[in-house]
Amino acid sequence: MSGEMWAIVVILAVLLAAMVGAAIVLLVKVVRARHALRDAGVPLENKLAYWGALLYVISPVDLLPDPVLLDDIGVLLLALRSLQAAADASGVGKRKRSATASEVEAEA
């Protein structure tokens, strides 16, 4: 292989590693978002957007081919932002943070 070919392979490997890293971070955020889904104060449309995004990720129909995860990551990020905004508006995140602060104060 020539030097140019190795450079292309290395660049593609770095890009693939970055996409996989972003997908793993996003997966952690998706798992943590389950709390907001259980709260009654979050509107149904935000919960449906979240589940729709998850269905899009696992469906065989994609805007971009499967090795390119950018469309899946983008859809999940939009759904998570929507869910987080709705949870903050309903006070879900505030209650959790204040409960955690109260527990820390009680232990001290």
KAKABEL-V690200 format. One record per residue. N is the residue number from 1. RES is the residue in one small letter. NEAR is the number of other C-alpha atoms within 12 Angstrom. D_LAST is the distance of its C-alpha to the last C-alpha in whole Angstrom. Layout:
n=N res=RES near=NEAR d_last=D_LAST
n=N res=RES near=NEAR d_last=D_LAST
This chain:
n=1 res=m near=8 d_last=63
n=2 res=s near=8 d_last=64
n=3 res=g near=9 d_last=61
n=4 res=e near=10 d_last=60
n=5 res=m near=11 d_last=60
n=6 res=w near=12 d_last=57
n=7 res=a near=13 d_last=55
n=8 res=i near=14 d_last=56
n=9 res=v near=15 d_last=54
n=10 res=v near=14 d_last=51
n=11 res=i near=14 d_last=51
n=12 res=l near=16 d_last=51
n=13 res=a near=14 d_last=48
n=14 res=v near=14 d_last=46
n=15 res=l near=18 d_last=46
n=16 res=l near=18 d_last=46
n=17 res=a near=17 d_last=43
n=18 res=a near=18 d_last=41
n=19 res=m near=23 d_last=42
n=20 res=v near=20 d_last=41
n=21 res=g near=17 d_last=37
n=22 res=a near=21 d_last=37
n=23 res=a near=25 d_last=38
n=24 res=i near=16 d_last=35
n=25 res=v near=17 d_last=32
n=26 res=l near=28 d_last=34
n=27 res=l near=21 d_last=34
n=28 res=v near=16 d_last=30
n=29 res=k near=23 d_last=30
n=30 res=v near=29 d_last=32
n=31 res=v near=18 d_last=30
n=32 res=r near=17 d_last=27
n=33 res=a near=32 d_last=29
n=34 res=r near=21 d_last=29
n=35 res=h near=21 d_last=26
n=36 res=a near=35 d_last=28
n=37 res=l near=31 d_last=31
n=38 res=r near=17 d_last=30
n=39 res=d near=23 d_last=29
n=40 res=a near=16 d_last=32
n=41 res=g near=23 d_last=31
n=42 res=v near=29 d_last=33
n=43 res=p near=25 d_last=36
n=44 res=l near=20 d_last=39
n=45 res=e near=16 d_last=40
n=46 res=n near=30 d_last=37
n=47 res=k near=30 d_last=37
n=48 res=l near=19 d_last=40
n=49 res=a near=26 d_last=40
n=50 res=y near=33 d_last=38
n=51 res=w near=26 d_last=40
n=52 res=g near=22 d_last=43
n=53 res=a near=28 d_last=42
n=54 res=l near=26 d_last=41
n=55 res=l near=18 d_last=44
n=56 res=y near=25 d_last=46
n=57 res=v near=31 d_last=44
n=58 res=i near=18 d_last=45
n=59 res=s near=14 d_last=49
n=60 res=p near=12 d_last=52
n=61 res=v near=13 d_last=53
n=62 res=d near=21 d_last=51
n=63 res=l near=18 d_last=52
n=64 res=l near=16 d_last=52
n=65 res=p near=14 d_last=53
n=66 res=d near=18 d_last=50
n=67 res=p near=16 d_last=50
n=68 res=v near=21 d_last=49
n=69 res=l near=28 d_last=45
n=70 res=l near=25 d_last=45
n=71 res=d near=23 d_last=46
n=72 res=d near=33 d_last=44
n=73 res=i near=33 d_last=41
n=74 res=g near=24 d_last=42
n=75 res=v near=28 d_last=42
n=76 res=l near=35 d_last=39
n=77 res=l near=28 d_last=37
n=78 res=l near=23 d_last=39
n=79 res=a near=32 d_last=38
n=80 res=l near=34 d_last=34
n=81 res=r near=24 d_last=34
n=82 res=s near=28 d_last=36
n=83 res=l near=39 d_last=33
n=84 res=q near=32 d_last=30
n=85 res=a near=23 d_last=32
n=86 res=a near=29 d_last=33
n=87 res=a near=30 d_last=29
n=88 res=d near=21 d_last=28
n=89 res=a near=18 d_last=30
n=90 res=s near=21 d_last=30
n=91 res=g near=20 d_last=26
n=92 res=v near=27 d_last=25
n=93 res=g near=25 d_last=23
n=94 res=k near=18 d_last=21
n=95 res=r near=19 d_last=20
n=96 res=k near=18 d_last=19
n=97 res=r near=14 d_last=17
n=98 res=s near=14 d_last=15
n=99 res=a near=14 d_last=14
n=100 res=t near=14 d_last=13
n=101 res=a near=14 d_last=11
n=102 res=s near=13 d_last=10
n=103 res=e near=12 d_last=9
n=104 res=v near=11 d_last=6
n=105 res=e near=10 d_last=5
n=106 res=a near=9 d_last=6
n=107 res=e near=8 d_last=4
n=108 res=a near=7 d_last=0
